[in-house]
Amino acid sequence: MKAEYRAIVKQDGDWWVGWIEEISGVNSQGQTRDELMDNLRSALDEALEMNRESARTAAGDEFEEVTIST
């Protein structure tokens, strides 16, 4: 199952800017709406991977990984 996130996007002058609502700090910009969406996906992927690595490092060698949904 693939997770879904909501992006807030708007045109600001010549640029498109956007933020991912659910993940603080994930934002981007692009010269077109399509470029913005690609950039937001990349920024989100990077943030999620960094968060995964950080959580696993904090947990140490022995941990259980559990899937949850809301």
N, CA, C and O atoms as a Tripos MOL2 file, in Angstrom:
@<TRIPOS>MOLECULE
protein
  280   279    70     0     0
PROTEIN
NO_CHARGES

@<TRIPOS>ATOM
      1 N           0.8280   -1.1720    0.0000 N.3       1 MET1
      2 CA          0.0000    0.0000    0.0000 C.3       1 MET1
      3 C           0.8780    1.2430    0.0000 C.2       1 MET1
      4 O           1.8010    1.3560    0.8060 O.2       1 MET1
      5 N           0.6000    2.1460   -0.8760 N.am      2 LYS2
      6 CA          1.3710    3.3630   -0.9880 C.3       2 LYS2
      7 C           0.7240    4.4780   -0.1720 C.2       2 LYS2
      8 O          -0.4900    4.6700   -0.2340 O.2       2 LYS2
      9 N           1.5230    5.2030    0.5820 N.am      3 ALA3
     10 CA          1.0180    6.3130    1.3890 C.3       3 ALA3
     11 C           0.7120    7.5100    0.4930 C.2       3 ALA3
     12 O           1.3410    7.7110   -0.5460 O.2       3 ALA3
     13 N          -0.2580    8.2870    0.9180 N.am      4 GLU4
     14 CA         -0.6010    9.5090    0.2070 C.3       4 GLU4
     15 C          -0.3790   10.6940    1.1230 C.2       4 GLU4
     16 O          -0.6270   10.6150    2.3260 O.2       4 GLU4
     17 N           0.0890   11.7900    0.5530 N.am      5 TYR5
     18 CA          0.3250   13.0180    1.2810 C.3       5 TYR5
     19 C          -0.3590   14.1530    0.5290 C.2       5 TYR5
     20 O          -0.5770   14.0710   -0.6800 O.2       5 TYR5
     21 N          -0.6910   15.2020    1.2540 N.am      6 ARG6
     22 CA         -1.3720   16.3460    0.6500 C.3       6 ARG6
     23 C          -0.3580   17.4820    0.4850 C.2       6 ARG6
     24 O           0.3590   17.8330    1.4230 O.2       6 ARG6
     25 N          -0.3120   18.0430   -0.7130 N.am      7 ALA7
     26 CA          0.5660   19.1790   -0.9980 C.3       7 ALA7
     27 C          -0.2650   20.4550   -1.1290 C.2       7 ALA7
     28 O          -1.3370   20.4560   -1.7350 O.2       7 ALA7
     29 N           0.2420   21.5200   -0.5590 N.am      8 ILE8
     30 CA         -0.3110   22.8510   -0.7450 C.3       8 ILE8
     31 C           0.5610   23.5120   -1.8040 C.2       8 ILE8
     32 O           1.7710   23.6380   -1.6140 O.2       8 ILE8
     33 N          -0.0320   23.9340   -2.9120 N.am      9 VAL9
     34 CA          0.7400   24.5300   -4.0060 C.3       9 VAL9
     35 C           0.1130   25.8510   -4.4190 C.2       9 VAL9
     36 O          -1.1010   26.0410   -4.3450 O.2       9 VAL9
     37 N           0.9830   26.7620   -4.8580 N.am     10 LYS10
     38 CA          0.4760   28.0230   -5.3870 C.3      10 LYS10
     39 C           1.5200   28.6310   -6.3120 C.2      10 LYS10
     40 O           2.7130   28.3490   -6.2020 O.2      10 LYS10
     41 N           1.0490   29.4610   -7.2140 N.am     11 GLN11
     42 CA          1.9490   30.2030   -8.0800 C.3      11 GLN11
     43 C           2.2960   31.5040   -7.3890 C.2      11 GLN11
     44 O           1.4190   32.2050   -6.8840 O.2      11 GLN11
     45 N           3.5790   31.8210   -7.3700 N.am     12 ASP12
     46 CA          4.0760   33.0320   -6.7270 C.3      12 ASP12
     47 C           4.9390   33.7660   -7.7560 C.2      12 ASP12
     48 O           6.1310   33.4880   -7.8880 O.2      12 ASP12
     49 N           4.3430   34.6770   -8.4630 N.am     13 GLY13
     50 CA          5.0660   35.3470   -9.5420 C.3      13 GLY13
     51 C           5.3450   34.3570  -10.6590 C.2      13 GLY13
     52 O           4.4290   33.7140  -11.1720 O.2      13 GLY13
     53 N           6.6110   34.2380  -11.0350 N.am     14 ASP14
     54 CA          7.0090   33.3160  -12.1050 C.3      14 ASP14
     55 C           7.2530   31.9040  -11.6050 C.2      14 ASP14
     56 O           7.5350   31.0180  -12.4120 O.2      14 ASP14
     57 N           7.1570   31.6600  -10.3060 N.am     15 TRP15
     58 CA          7.4920   30.3710   -9.7260 C.3      15 TRP15
     59 C           6.2610   29.7020   -9.1340 C.2      15 TRP15
     60 O           5.2810   30.3580   -8.7840 O.2      15 TRP15
     61 N           6.3350   28.3930   -9.0330 N.am     16 TRP16
     62 CA          5.3640   27.5980   -8.2840 C.3      16 TRP16
     63 C           6.0480   27.1570   -7.0050 C.2      16 TRP16
     64 O           7.1970   26.7190   -7.0360 O.2      16 TRP16
     65 N           5.3540   27.2690   -5.8760 N.am     17 VAL17
     66 CA          5.9070   26.8470   -4.5910 C.3      17 VAL17
     67 C           4.9300   25.8840   -3.9220 C.2      17 VAL17
     68 O           3.7230   25.9460   -4.1580 O.2      17 VAL17
     69 N           5.4640   24.9960   -3.0870 N.am     18 GLY18
     70 CA          4.5920   24.0260   -2.4430 C.3      18 GLY18
     71 C           5.1740   23.4630   -1.1670 C.2      18 GLY18
     72 O           6.3810   23.5030   -0.9270 O.2      18 GLY18
     73 N           4.2660   22.9340   -0.3520 N.am     19 TRP19
     74 CA          4.6020   22.3610    0.9460 C.3      19 TRP19
     75 C           3.8300   21.0600    1.1200 C.2      19 TRP19
     76 O           2.6880   20.9510    0.6740 O.2      19 TRP19
     77 N           4.4460   20.0750    1.7630 N.am     20 ILE20
     78 CA          3.7520   18.8500    2.1410 C.3      20 ILE20
     79 C           3.1840   19.0770    3.5410 C.2      20 ILE20
     80 O           3.9310   19.3310    4.4870 O.2      20 ILE20
     81 N           1.8630   18.9840    3.6670 N.am     21 GLU21
     82 CA          1.1970   19.2930    4.9390 C.3      21 GLU21
     83 C           1.6650   18.4120    6.0930 C.2      21 GLU21
     84 O           1.8940   18.9040    7.1980 O.2      21 GLU21
     85 N           1.8070   17.1300    5.8460 N.am     22 GLU22
     86 CA          2.0230   16.1660    6.9320 C.3      22 GLU22
     87 C           3.4650   16.0900    7.4250 C.2      22 GLU22
     88 O           3.7060   15.5690    8.5140 O.2      22 GLU22
     89 N           4.4220   16.5900    6.6640 N.am     23 ILE23
     90 CA          5.8310   16.4540    7.0270 C.3      23 ILE23
     91 C           6.4630   17.8420    7.1070 C.2      23 ILE23
     92 O           6.6920   18.4870    6.0850 O.2      23 ILE23
     93 N           6.7360   18.2850    8.3070 N.am     24 SER24
     94 CA          7.3350   19.6020    8.5130 C.3      24 SER24
     95 C           8.6640   19.7150    7.7610 C.2      24 SER24
     96 O           9.4800   18.7940    7.7770 O.2      24 SER24
     97 N           8.8630   20.8450    7.1100 N.am     25 GLY25
     98 CA         10.1290   21.1030    6.4320 C.3      25 GLY25
     99 C          10.2090   20.5980    5.0090 C.2      25 GLY25
    100 O          11.1970   20.8610    4.3250 O.2      25 GLY25
    101 N           9.1940   19.8770    4.5380 N.am     26 VAL26
    102 CA          9.2220   19.3820    3.1560 C.3      26 VAL26
    103 C           8.5030   20.4080    2.2820 C.2      26 VAL26
    104 O           7.2770   20.5220    2.2940 O.2      26 VAL26
    105 N           9.3010   21.1410    1.5340 N.am     27 ASN27
    106 CA          8.7790   22.1650    0.6320 C.3      27 ASN27
    107 C           9.7080   22.2790   -0.5600 C.2      27 ASN27
    108 O          10.8370   21.7900   -0.5280 O.2      27 ASN27
    109 N           9.2280   22.9280   -1.6120 N.am     28 SER28
    110 CA         10.0600   23.0730   -2.7920 C.3      28 SER28
    111 C           9.4760   24.1550   -3.6890 C.2      28 SER28
    112 O           8.4890   24.8090   -3.3510 O.2      28 SER28
    113 N          10.1120   24.3220   -4.8330 N.am     29 GLN29
    114 CA          9.6430   25.2680   -5.8300 C.3      29 GLN29
    115 C           9.9970   24.7450   -7.2120 C.2      29 GLN29
    116 O          10.8030   23.8250   -7.3520 O.2      29 GLN29
    117 N           9.3950   25.3320   -8.2220 N.am     30 GLY30
    118 CA          9.6790   24.9570   -9.6020 C.3      30 GLY30
    119 C           9.2050   26.0490  -10.5420 C.2      30 GLY30
    120 O           8.3530   26.8640  -10.1890 O.2      30 GLY30
    121 N           9.7600   26.0540  -11.7290 N.am     31 GLN31
    122 CA          9.3580   27.0600  -12.7040 C.3      31 GLN31
    123 C           8.0080   26.7450  -13.3270 C.2      31 GLN31
    124 O           7.3490   27.6290  -13.8750 O.2      31 GLN31
    125 N           7.5930   25.4760  -13.2420 N.am     32 THR32
    126 CA          6.2640   25.0580  -13.6960 C.3      32 THR32
    127 C           5.6160   24.2450  -12.5820 C.2      32 THR32
    128 O           6.2860   23.8060  -11.6470 O.2      32 THR32
    129 N           4.3140   24.0510  -12.6940 N.am     33 ARG33
    130 CA          3.6120   23.2390  -11.6950 C.3      33 ARG33
    131 C           4.1340   21.8030  -11.7240 C.2      33 ARG33
    132 O           4.3390   21.1950  -10.6730 O.2      33 ARG33
    133 N           4.3490   21.2580  -12.9290 N.am     34 ASP34
    134 CA          4.8760   19.8900  -13.0380 C.3      34 ASP34
    135 C           6.2550   19.7610  -12.4050 C.2      34 ASP34
    136 O           6.5360   18.7760  -11.7220 O.2      34 ASP34
    137 N           7.1220   20.7590  -12.6320 N.am     35 GLU35
    138 CA          8.4530   20.7240  -12.0330 C.3      35 GLU35
    139 C           8.3460   20.7890  -10.5060 C.2      35 GLU35
    140 O           9.0610   20.0820   -9.7960 O.2      35 GLU35
    141 N           7.4470   21.6440  -10.0110 N.am     36 LEU36
    142 CA          7.2240   21.7080   -8.5620 C.3      36 LEU36
    143 C           6.8180   20.3500   -8.0200 C.2      36 LEU36
    144 O           7.3740   19.8960   -7.0200 O.2      36 LEU36
    145 N           5.8580   19.6930   -8.6600 N.am     37 MET37
    146 CA          5.3780   18.4070   -8.1620 C.3      37 MET37
    147 C           6.4990   17.3730   -8.1560 C.2      37 MET37
    148 O           6.6120   16.6000   -7.2050 O.2      37 MET37
    149 N           7.3220   17.3440   -9.1880 N.am     38 ASP38
    150 CA          8.4790   16.4310   -9.2190 C.3      38 ASP38
    151 C           9.4390   16.7480   -8.0760 C.2      38 ASP38
    152 O           9.9450   15.8430   -7.4120 O.2      38 ASP38
    153 N           9.6840   18.0390   -7.8510 N.am     39 ASN39
    154 CA         10.6010   18.4480   -6.7860 C.3      39 ASN39
    155 C          10.0440   18.1110   -5.4080 C.2      39 ASN39
    156 O          10.7900   17.7000   -4.5190 O.2      39 ASN39
    157 N           8.7280   18.2840   -5.2270 N.am     40 LEU40
    158 CA          8.1180   17.9130   -3.9470 C.3      40 LEU40
    159 C           8.2130   16.4190   -3.6960 C.2      40 LEU40
    160 O           8.4970   15.9980   -2.5750 O.2      40 LEU40
    161 N           7.9790   15.6090   -4.7280 N.am     41 ARG41
    162 CA          8.1050   14.1510   -4.5680 C.3      41 ARG41
    163 C           9.5290   13.7760   -4.1500 C.2      41 ARG41
    164 O           9.7240   12.9450   -3.2640 O.2      41 ARG41
    165 N          10.5090   14.3890   -4.7880 N.am     42 SER42
    166 CA         11.9060   14.1010   -4.4400 C.3      42 SER42
    167 C          12.2200   14.5200   -3.0110 C.2      42 SER42
    168 O          12.8570   13.7770   -2.2650 O.2      42 SER42
    169 N          11.7690   15.7160   -2.6340 N.am     43 ALA43
    170 CA         12.0140   16.2110   -1.2780 C.3      43 ALA43
    171 C          11.3330   15.3140   -0.2430 C.2      43 ALA43
    172 O          11.9090   15.0300    0.8070 O.2      43 ALA43
    173 N          10.1160   14.8710   -0.5340 N.am     44 LEU44
    174 CA          9.3940   13.9750    0.3730 C.3      44 LEU44
    175 C          10.1070   12.6400    0.4990 C.2      44 LEU44
    176 O          10.2870   12.1390    1.6090 O.2      44 LEU44
    177 N          10.5140   12.0600   -0.6150 N.am     45 ASP45
    178 CA         11.2440   10.7810   -0.5850 C.3      45 ASP45
    179 C          12.5090   10.8960    0.2630 C.2      45 ASP45
    180 O          12.7990   10.0150    1.0720 O.2      45 ASP45
    181 N          13.2580   11.9760    0.0780 N.am     46 GLU46
    182 CA         14.4910   12.1760    0.8360 C.3      46 GLU46
    183 C          14.2030   12.3260    2.3270 C.2      46 GLU46
    184 O          14.9020   11.7410    3.1540 O.2      46 GLU46
    185 N          13.1810   13.1040    2.6740 N.am     47 ALA47
    186 CA         12.8440   13.3150    4.0810 C.3      47 ALA47
    187 C          12.4070   12.0090    4.7470 C.2      47 ALA47
    188 O          12.8140   11.7170    5.8710 O.2      47 ALA47
    189 N          11.5850   11.2290    4.0560 N.am     48 LEU48
    190 CA         11.1340    9.9540    4.6240 C.3      48 LEU48
    191 C          12.2970    8.9940    4.8260 C.2      48 LEU48
    192 O          12.3620    8.3090    5.8470 O.2      48 LEU48
    193 N          13.2040    8.9360    3.8780 N.am     49 GLU49
    194 CA         14.3630    8.0430    4.0150 C.3      49 GLU49
    195 C          15.2590    8.4980    5.1680 C.2      49 GLU49
    196 O          15.7450    7.6660    5.9340 O.2      49 GLU49
    197 N          15.4820    9.8010    5.2990 N.am     50 MET50
    198 CA         16.2910   10.3090    6.4180 C.3      50 MET50
    199 C          15.6150   10.0070    7.7460 C.2      50 MET50
    200 O          16.2890    9.6540    8.7140 O.2      50 MET50
    201 N          14.2800   10.1410    7.8080 N.am     51 ASN51
    202 CA         13.5540    9.8300    9.0440 C.3      51 ASN51
    203 C          13.6490    8.3500    9.3750 C.2      51 ASN51
    204 O          13.7940    7.9880   10.5430 O.2      51 ASN51
    205 N          13.5680    7.4810    8.3570 N.am     52 ARG52
    206 CA         13.7070    6.0370    8.5950 C.3      52 ARG52
    207 C          15.0770    5.7110    9.1830 C.2      52 ARG52
    208 O          15.1870    4.9880   10.1730 O.2      52 ARG52
    209 N          16.1130    6.2560    8.5570 N.am     53 GLU53
    210 CA         17.4710    5.9970    9.0340 C.3      53 GLU53
    211 C          17.6640    6.5130   10.4540 C.2      53 GLU53
    212 O          18.2890    5.8490   11.2820 O.2      53 GLU53
    213 N          17.1310    7.6920   10.7340 N.am     54 SER54
    214 CA         17.2560    8.2810   12.0670 C.3      54 SER54
    215 C          16.5460    7.4250   13.1160 C.2      54 SER54
    216 O          17.0820    7.2040   14.2010 O.2      54 SER54
    217 N          15.3520    6.9470   12.8010 N.am     55 ALA55
    218 CA         14.5960    6.1110   13.7470 C.3      55 ALA55
    219 C          15.3210    4.7980   14.0130 C.2      55 ALA55
    220 O          15.3950    4.3450   15.1550 O.2      55 ALA55
    221 N          15.8530    4.1900   12.9600 N.am     56 ARG56
    222 CA         16.5620    2.9140   13.1290 C.3      56 ARG56
    223 C          17.8410    3.0940   13.9300 C.2      56 ARG56
    224 O          18.1920    2.2400   14.7450 O.2      56 ARG56
    225 N          18.5320    4.1900   13.7050 N.am     57 THR57
    226 CA         19.7470    4.4760   14.4680 C.3      57 THR57
    227 C          19.4140    4.6970   15.9360 C.2      57 THR57
    228 O          20.1100    4.1950   16.8180 O.2      57 THR57
    229 N          18.3470    5.4510   16.1990 N.am     58 ALA58
    230 CA         17.9390    5.7240   17.5800 C.3      58 ALA58
    231 C          17.5120    4.4510   18.3080 C.2      58 ALA58
    232 O          17.7130    4.3310   19.5160 O.2      58 ALA58
    233 N          16.9190    3.4940   17.5730 N.am     59 ALA59
    234 CA         16.4280    2.2570   18.1890 C.3      59 ALA59
    235 C          17.5560    1.3020   18.5510 C.2      59 ALA59
    236 O          17.3790    0.4510   19.4230 O.2      59 ALA59
    237 N          18.6850    1.4200   17.9160 N.am     60 GLY60
    238 CA         19.8040    0.5230   18.2030 C.3      60 GLY60
    239 C          19.7320   -0.7510   17.3750 C.2      60 GLY60
    240 O          19.1130   -0.7800   16.3110 O.2      60 GLY60
    241 N          20.3770   -1.8130   17.8790 N.am     61 ASP61
    242 CA         20.5090   -3.0470   17.1100 C.3      61 ASP61
    243 C          19.2530   -3.9060   17.0860 C.2      61 ASP61
    244 O          18.9640   -4.5390   16.0710 O.2      61 ASP61
    245 N          18.5150   -3.9400   18.1620 N.am     62 GLU62
    246 CA         17.3530   -4.8220   18.2380 C.3      62 GLU62
    247 C          16.0840   -3.9930   18.3250 C.2      62 GLU62
    248 O          15.8920   -3.2230   19.2660 O.2      62 GLU62
    249 N          15.2180   -4.1620   17.3270 N.am     63 PHE63
    250 CA         13.9490   -3.4390   17.3410 C.3      63 PHE63
    251 C          12.9190   -4.2030   16.5030 C.2      63 PHE63
    252 O          13.2550   -5.0790   15.7060 O.2      63 PHE63
    253 N          11.6940   -3.8490   16.7090 N.am     64 GLU64
    254 CA         10.5900   -4.4130   15.9400 C.3      64 GLU64
    255 C          10.0320   -3.3140   15.0520 C.2      64 GLU64
    256 O           9.8170   -2.1910   15.5080 O.2      64 GLU64
    257 N           9.8010   -3.6280   13.8070 N.am     65 GLU65
    258 CA          9.2080   -2.6720   12.8730 C.3      65 GLU65
    259 C           7.7430   -3.0590   12.6660 C.2      65 GLU65
    260 O           7.4470   -4.1810   12.2550 O.2      65 GLU65
    261 N           6.8290   -2.1310   12.9520 N.am     66 VAL66
    262 CA          5.3850   -2.3950   12.9190 C.3      66 VAL66
    263 C           4.7270   -1.3800   12.0040 C.2      66 VAL66
    264 O           5.0200   -0.1870   12.0810 O.2      66 VAL66
    265 N           3.8420   -1.8460   11.1420 N.am     67 THR67
    266 CA          3.0980   -0.9430   10.2700 C.3      67 THR67
    267 C           1.8380   -0.4830   10.9830 C.2      67 THR67
    268 O           1.1000   -1.2890   11.5500 O.2      67 THR67
    269 N           1.5980    0.8360   10.9470 N.am     68 ILE68
    270 CA          0.3780    1.3910   11.5320 C.3      68 ILE68
    271 C          -0.3450    2.2240   10.4860 C.2      68 ILE68
    272 O           0.2580    2.6800    9.5150 O.2      68 ILE68
    273 N          -1.6140    2.4140   10.6880 N.am     69 SER69
    274 CA         -2.3770    3.2940    9.7950 C.3      69 SER69
    275 C          -3.3160    4.1310   10.6520 C.2      69 SER69
    276 O          -3.6430    3.7730   11.7840 O.2      69 SER69
    277 N          -3.7360    5.2420   10.0900 N.am     70 THR70
    278 CA         -4.6360    6.1230   10.8260 C.3      70 THR70
    279 C          -5.9920    6.1700   10.1620 C.2      70 THR70
    280 O          -6.8900    6.8630   10.6400 O.2      70 THR70
@<TRIPOS>BOND
     1     1     2 1
     2     2     3 1
     3     3     4 2
     4     3     5 am
     5     5     6 1
     6     6     7 1
     7     7     8 2
     8     7     9 am
     9     9    10 1
    10    10    11 1
    11    11    12 2
    12    11    13 am
    13    13    14 1
    14    14    15 1
    15    15    16 2
    16    15    17 am
    17    17    18 1
    18    18    19 1
    19    19    20 2
    20    19    21 am
    21    21    22 1
    22    22    23 1
    23    23    24 2
    24    23    25 am
    25    25    26 1
    26    26    27 1
    27    27    28 2
    28    27    29 am
    29    29    30 1
    30    30    31 1
    31    31    32 2
    32    31    33 am
    33    33    34 1
    34    34    35 1
    35    35    36 2
    36    35    37 am
    37    37    38 1
    38    38    39 1
    39    39    40 2
    40    39    41 am
    41    41    42 1
    42    42    43 1
    43    43    44 2
    44    43    45 am
    45    45    46 1
    46    46    47 1
    47    47    48 2
    48    47    49 am
    49    49    50 1
    50    50    51 1
    51    51    52 2
    52    51    53 am
    53    53    54 1
    54    54    55 1
    55    55    56 2
    56    55    57 am
    57    57    58 1
    58    58    59 1
    59    59    60 2
    60    59    61 am
    61    61    62 1
    62    62    63 1
    63    63    64 2
    64    63    65 am
    65    65    66 1
    66    66    67 1
    67    67    68 2
    68    67    69 am
    69    69    70 1
    70    70    71 1
    71    71    72 2
    72    71    73 am
    73    73    74 1
    74    74    75 1
    75    75    76 2
    76    75    77 am
    77    77    78 1
    78    78    79 1
    79    79    80 2
    80    79    81 am
    81    81    82 1
    82    82    83 1
    83    83    84 2
    84    83    85 am
    85    85    86 1
    86    86    87 1
    87    87    88 2
    88    87    89 am
    89    89    90 1
    90    90    91 1
    91    91    92 2
    92    91    93 am
    93    93    94 1
    94    94    95 1
    95    95    96 2
    96    95    97 am
    97    97    98 1
    98    98    99 1
    99    99   100 2
   100    99   101 am
   101   101   102 1
   102   102   103 1
   103   103   104 2
   104   103   105 am
   105   105   106 1
   106   106   107 1
   107   107   108 2
   108   107   109 am
   109   109   110 1
   110   110   111 1
   111   111   112 2
   112   111   113 am
   113   113   114 1
   114   114   115 1
   115   115   116 2
   116   115   117 am
   117   117   118 1
   118   118   119 1
   119   119   120 2
   120   119   121 am
   121   121   122 1
   122   122   123 1
   123   123   124 2
   124   123   125 am
   125   125   126 1
   126   126   127 1
   127   127   128 2
   128   127   129 am
   129   129   130 1
   130   130   131 1
   131   131   132 2
   132   131   133 am
   133   133   134 1
   134   134   135 1
   135   135   136 2
   136   135   137 am
   137   137   138 1
   138   138   139 1
   139   139   140 2
   140   139   141 am
   141   141   142 1
   142   142   143 1
   143   143   144 2
   144   143   145 am
   145   145   146 1
   146   146   147 1
   147   147   148 2
   148   147   149 am
   149   149   150 1
   150   150   151 1
   151   151   152 2
   152   151   153 am
   153   153   154 1
   154   154   155 1
   155   155   156 2
   156   155   157 am
   157   157   158 1
   158   158   159 1
   159   159   160 2
   160   159   161 am
   161   161   162 1
   162   162   163 1
   163   163   164 2
   164   163   165 am
   165   165   166 1
   166   166   167 1
   167   167   168 2
   168   167   169 am
   169   169   170 1
   170   170   171 1
   171   171   172 2
   172   171   173 am
   173   173   174 1
   174   174   175 1
   175   175   176 2
   176   175   177 am
   177   177   178 1
   178   178   179 1
   179   179   180 2
   180   179   181 am
   181   181   182 1
   182   182   183 1
   183   183   184 2
   184   183   185 am
   185   185   186 1
   186   186   187 1
   187   187   188 2
   188   187   189 am
   189   189   190 1
   190   190   191 1
   191   191   192 2
   192   191   193 am
   193   193   194 1
   194   194   195 1
   195   195   196 2
   196   195   197 am
   197   197   198 1
   198   198   199 1
   199   199   200 2
   200   199   201 am
   201   201   202 1
   202   202   203 1
   203   203   204 2
   204   203   205 am
   205   205   206 1
   206   206   207 1
   207   207   208 2
   208   207   209 am
   209   209   210 1
   210   210   211 1
   211   211   212 2
   212   211   213 am
   213   213   214 1
   214   214   215 1
   215   215   216 2
   216   215   217 am
   217   217   218 1
   218   218   219 1
   219   219   220 2
   220   219   221 am
   221   221   222 1
   222   222   223 1
   223   223   224 2
   224   223   225 am
   225   225   226 1
   226   226   227 1
   227   227   228 2
   228   227   229 am
   229   229   230 1
   230   230   231 1
   231   231   232 2
   232   231   233 am
   233   233   234 1
   234   234   235 1
   235   235   236 2
   236   235   237 am
   237   237   238 1
   238   238   239 1
   239   239   240 2
   240   239   241 am
   241   241   242 1
   242   242   243 1
   243   243   244 2
   244   243   245 am
   245   245   246 1
   246   246   247 1
   247   247   248 2
   248   247   249 am
   249   249   250 1
   250   250   251 1
   251   251   252 2
   252   251   253 am
   253   253   254 1
   254   254   255 1
   255   255   256 2
   256   255   257 am
   257   257   258 1
   258   258   259 1
   259   259   260 2
   260   259   261 am
   261   261   262 1
   262   262   263 1
   263   263   264 2
   264   263   265 am
   265   265   266 1
   266   266   267 1
   267   267   268 2
   268   267   269 am
   269   269   270 1
   270   270   271 1
   271   271   272 2
   272   271   273 am
   273   273   274 1
   274   274   275 1
   275   275   276 2
   276   275   277 am
   277   277   278 1
   278   278   279 1
   279   279   280 2
@<TRIPOS>SUBSTRUCTURE
     1 MET1         2 RESIDUE 1 A MET
     2 LYS2         6 RESIDUE 1 A LYS
     3 ALA3        10 RESIDUE 1 A ALA
     4 GLU4        14 RESIDUE 1 A GLU
     5 TYR5        18 RESIDUE 1 A TYR
     6 ARG6        22 RESIDUE 1 A ARG
     7 ALA7        26 RESIDUE 1 A ALA
     8 ILE8        30 RESIDUE 1 A ILE
     9 VAL9        34 RESIDUE 1 A VAL
    10 LYS10       38 RESIDUE 1 A LYS
    11 GLN11       42 RESIDUE 1 A GLN
    12 ASP12       46 RESIDUE 1 A ASP
    13 GLY13       50 RESIDUE 1 A GLY
    14 ASP14       54 RESIDUE 1 A ASP
    15 TRP15       58 RESIDUE 1 A TRP
    16 TRP16       62 RESIDUE 1 A TRP
    17 VAL17       66 RESIDUE 1 A VAL
    18 GLY18       70 RESIDUE 1 A GLY
    19 TRP19       74 RESIDUE 1 A TRP
    20 ILE20       78 RESIDUE 1 A ILE
    21 GLU21       82 RESIDUE 1 A GLU
    22 GLU22       86 RESIDUE 1 A GLU
    23 ILE23       90 RESIDUE 1 A ILE
    24 SER24       94 RESIDUE 1 A SER
    25 GLY25       98 RESIDUE 1 A GLY
    26 VAL26      102 RESIDUE 1 A VAL
    27 ASN27      106 RESIDUE 1 A ASN
    28 SER28      110 RESIDUE 1 A SER
    29 GLN29      114 RESIDUE 1 A GLN
    30 GLY30      118 RESIDUE 1 A GLY
    31 GLN31      122 RESIDUE 1 A GLN
    32 THR32      126 RESIDUE 1 A THR
    33 ARG33      130 RESIDUE 1 A ARG
    34 ASP34      134 RESIDUE 1 A ASP
    35 GLU35      138 RESIDUE 1 A GLU
    36 LEU36      142 RESIDUE 1 A LEU
    37 MET37      146 RESIDUE 1 A MET
    38 ASP38      150 RESIDUE 1 A ASP
    39 ASN39      154 RESIDUE 1 A ASN
    40 LEU40      158 RESIDUE 1 A LEU
    41 ARG41      162 RESIDUE 1 A ARG
    42 SER42      166 RESIDUE 1 A SER
    43 ALA43      170 RESIDUE 1 A ALA
    44 LEU44      174 RESIDUE 1 A LEU
    45 ASP45      178 RESIDUE 1 A ASP
    46 GLU46      182 RESIDUE 1 A GLU
    47 ALA47      186 RESIDUE 1 A ALA
    48 LEU48      190 RESIDUE 1 A LEU
    49 GLU49      194 RESIDUE 1 A GLU
    50 MET50      198 RESIDUE 1 A MET
    51 ASN51      202 RESIDUE 1 A ASN
    52 ARG52      206 RESIDUE 1 A ARG
    53 GLU53      210 RESIDUE 1 A GLU
    54 SER54      214 RESIDUE 1 A SER
    55 ALA55      218 RESIDUE 1 A ALA
    56 ARG56      222 RESIDUE 1 A ARG
    57 THR57      226 RESIDUE 1 A THR
    58 ALA58      230 RESIDUE 1 A ALA
    59 ALA59      234 RESIDUE 1 A ALA
    60 GLY60      238 RESIDUE 1 A GLY
    61 ASP61      242 RESIDUE 1 A ASP
    62 GLU62      246 RESIDUE 1 A GLU
    63 PHE63      250 RESIDUE 1 A PHE
    64 GLU64      254 RESIDUE 1 A GLU
    65 GLU65      258 RESIDUE 1 A GLU
    66 VAL66      262 RESIDUE 1 A VAL
    67 THR67      266 RESIDUE 1 A THR
    68 ILE68      270 RESIDUE 1 A ILE
    69 SER69      274 RESIDUE 1 A SER
    70 THR70      278 RESIDUE 1 A THR
